[in-house]
């Protein structure tokens, strides 16, 4: 065996993994592809439909196309809003956490707590919390005279969903940033002190560049998760009022399960998937390019 | 014109980190702090810089009391073992950073940075980012930053430790002349006795938060004032032999009787520790006529022109220097003969009792 420079028997070792991947990813995705190219008249009666579902979906002139464009815009807006709050807030809180002593463990555990709560529990908690009659948050805002109403007012609904996501997932950004900050050698801070650099200069010239790597990961993770948001709006607002908080995933479920419009839903899933993939690829490329220009 | 540490102490809770340290560091000479890792060199530098404040004693800069003065009000520059540069700034901006903080005019900044860059051969790299530089270039950038500031006190904390051998030699040669023209008080911390000897100037040996000896480097090497200083300033480690002197003989810990010769000859009776460096221990295959110690070879380190043979002589392991590359296999029988005329004798308190230099002056 050793006389050959390569040995094709090695392929047998990865065969189990290939079989597993086939059943866990390739076959389900191919089923969706299959649905997206066919039309069905009920019980296993399929016929070829070509790219018609996709053409309808991507044409804002059609009903489904308009719905899809709206939901897509809404989802992007939501991701942007959530990231715009969570990333700066996470870094700011990470900077305030203690760096040594007994307080480190306690503050990290308290910070991480929201992340440990399941999505629908978070949704239920906030649904009650935001109620105008018995919810602390809703009643308090109403009490001070703000026009707050999750079920009637789309601004209230939006703010609530963003606040929920911020509450639930800023801890992830905090923990990642904290780990990144801890990895900066003390010598950098000392050098800055000897230079007489201001706190702001230390943040801009040392901490932020050194955090770039973890921030790439934080932004990627948070983008993917916010772009796929489903549970919280379903539980708290049900996608309403109207369609104000109907994000892509909610619309998808409505079309697939509510209307049993399998072809449209399948086409939508694939487009949705490709959008996430592309957006992540763009993020990753841009941020690693920035990184290569800056730090090692 | 000097920095004076007057009985400086630093304690954290119940532990004493720096204990009653007095030291005078003069301008225009290379002041070397020599000591093993964790001896307190970096802590001393932090105190000198004003990054930490001492819990006892005073710090005088050119006769002026600067104790308690925060670091930004002092004129200090520091270079670290790690290559510390601002990751998002170019080499030029990195070197210019202390001058920008000091709000110097742009033309002045430009000329100072160019000058420092030419001394450290960084001119072609000024527009690069630190990540695009080799380790040696990164450290030269950090050194240039310390240079442009024209600080009164320049602290170099093991600046060459993370560089490879060739770069280290090159930069070590360049450093003293580069800083000589700044007229700053130069402090250089190192763990390597060889580096201290190469740098020359004055050396303070540091051991467990104390300065055990301070003086011109070659004198400290040739005449260590105490056992701690001799141990710190020996690489390979100092060989030691505990003896009990009684009249014309000395008795080793293993009960062997030897004639009291060399440094021991004129000492009063009592217990002594004889210390000798590896080049004063000769190695032979069989027992020679000189008072020898039979032992077994433990390890042999080859360094090209020399071999360091570690020999277990029953009362400890000694290192012997043999010129050239020799094939001393572990387990081989060997005989170590000690040149007692070149050894040091320390009394039970660890202070120097007799040395070759003292014998010459007597």
Interface residues (C-beta under 8 A of the other chain):
Chain A: X185 X187 X188 X190 X191 X193 X194 X195 X196 X197 X201 X204 X205 X206 X208 X209 X210 X292 X293 X294 X295 X296
Chain B: X46 X49 X51 X71 X72 X76 X77 X78 X80 X81 X82 X84 X86 X87 X88 X89 X97 X98 X101 X102 X129 X130 X131 X142 X145
